[in-house]
Amino acid sequence: MKLTMEGWWTVLHGFVLGLVFLLAFAGALMALGALRHEWTPPEFARVLRRLKIRVWTVAVSAWLMVITGSYISYVPYRASSPASPKSKLLAVHDLAALHTFAMEWKEHVAWAAPILATALGFIVTYYSAELATRNDLRRAAMVLLVLSFVASVIGGVLGFLIYKAVPVL
């Protein structure tokens, strides 16, 4: 199977950036949950530095995912020609709802992921050491991280369903 340029961008968008996002999310969630003020200063500084790297990796990968998805991978889908994936999807009565519901949700909900992740990055950067002593702040950071993950998963699952129905390759 030979991939077109759009196919390679779709692979980068979904598999590469998605994998980076998932790995950084898991690491950030683990680091946020394990953050304790009882650690020695060098150990605490190391964990805090890793947390910041992971959180900002989540944010950057989320931004790259939605930008490549919206402005590169999605362009061939929404082309106005009768051979475009969108036209093919809308032509099949049973699949038209997939576009109406899934694509509209995917276009809008997926953008919440990088916004929430960026807010998390600023919280972790600004409050740094306070995250270890303030449970409310750490919980709020975890909620933002999980909401970012949920928004990304919704966008990813809907994108997968649409792609399986009408491949862009």
N, C-alpha and C positions, 0 to 999 in steps of 0.2 A: 504494500500500500504506500502510495506516494502522497505526502502532505503538501498542500498549497501554502502560500505565505499566510493566508488567513488561518489555516489549520495549525501552523506553528505558533501563531499568536494566541490561538485558543489553547494550545497545550501549555504555553508559558503562563497564560492567564489562569487556567484552572488547575493544572497539575503542579507547576513549579512554584508559583506565588501562593497557591492554596496550601501546598506542603509547608512552605516557609511560615505562613500564617499559623497553621495548626501546631507546628513544633514550637514556635515562639509563644503561642497561647498557652500550651501545656506547661512550658517552662515558667512563664510569668505567673500563672495560677499557682503552681507549686511554690514559687518563691514568695508570692504574697501570703500564702497560707502558712508558710514556715517562718516568716519574719518574726524574730524575737529580740527584745531589747537586752536580754541576759547575755548575749554573745560578747566575746571579747571585741575590742575596737577594730583590730585588723580583720577579724572574721566578719563582723557586721559591715564594714566598709566594702569588703569583697562581695558579700551577698547583695548589698544595696546597689553596687555597680552593675552586677549581673541582672538584677531586677530592672534597672533602668534600660539596659541594652535590650532585654527581652520585650519590655513594654513598647519601646520605640520601634523595635522590629515588627511587632504586631501592627502598630499604626502605619508604618511605612509600607509593609506588605499589603495591608488592607487598602491603602490609597492606590498603590500600583495595581491591585486587582480590579478595583472599580473603574479606574481610568482606562486600563487596557480593555476591560470588558465593555465599557460604555462607548469608547471612542475608536476602538480597533476591532475587537471581535464582533461587536454588535452591528457594525456598519454593513457587512454583507447580508446579515439577517434582515435588516429593515429596508434593503434596496427595493425600489419600486417596480422592478421587472417581474414578469409573471413566473420566472424561474427562480426567484429569490426564496429562501427558506420561509419567510413570513407569508408570502403568497401561497406557497405550497401548504403551509399549516392552515391558513384561513380557507383554502379550497376544500379541505376535508371537514365536513360538518362536525364530526365527532371530536376533531382536534382544534376547532376554532376557539373553544373555551379555554384551551391550554394557552393560546396567545392572549386572549382577553384577560384572563385572571393571572396566569403565571408571569407573563412578560411584564405586565404593568406592575405587579408586586416586585418582581426582580429588579426592575429599573429603579424603583423608589426605596425599597427596604434595604437593598444592598448598600446604598450610600450612607446608611446609618452606621455601618460597621467602622469605617475609618473615622467618622466624626466622633463616635464614642471612644474609639481607641486613642485618638489624639487628645481628647479630654482626660483620659486616663494617664497618658504620658505626661501631661502638664501637672496633674495631681501628684504623680510619683516623683517627678522632678522637683516640684515646689516644696512638697511636704517631707520628702526623703525620710529622714530619721524618725519623724513623728509617726510614720506608718507603723512602726514597731510598738509604740506605746498607746496609740489611739485605735482601739478596736473599731469604733464607728467609721473612722476614716479608711481603715484597711478593708472593712466590709463594703463601703461605698466603692472603693477601687475594684474590689472583686466583682461587684454587681455591674459596674461599667464594662469590665473585661468580659464577663459572661454575656451581657447584652450585645456586645460587639461580636462575640462568637456566634450567638444565636442569629443575629442579622446576617452574618456571613454565611452561615449554614442554610438559612432560608434562600438566600440568593443563589448559593451553590446548587442546592437540590433542585430548585426551579430551573436553573440554567441547564442542569444535567437532563432533566425531563424534556425540555425543549430541544436540546441538542440530540437526544436519542430519537425524538420524533422526526426532526429534520436536520441532519448534520450540515454544518457550514463548510466542511471540507470539500 
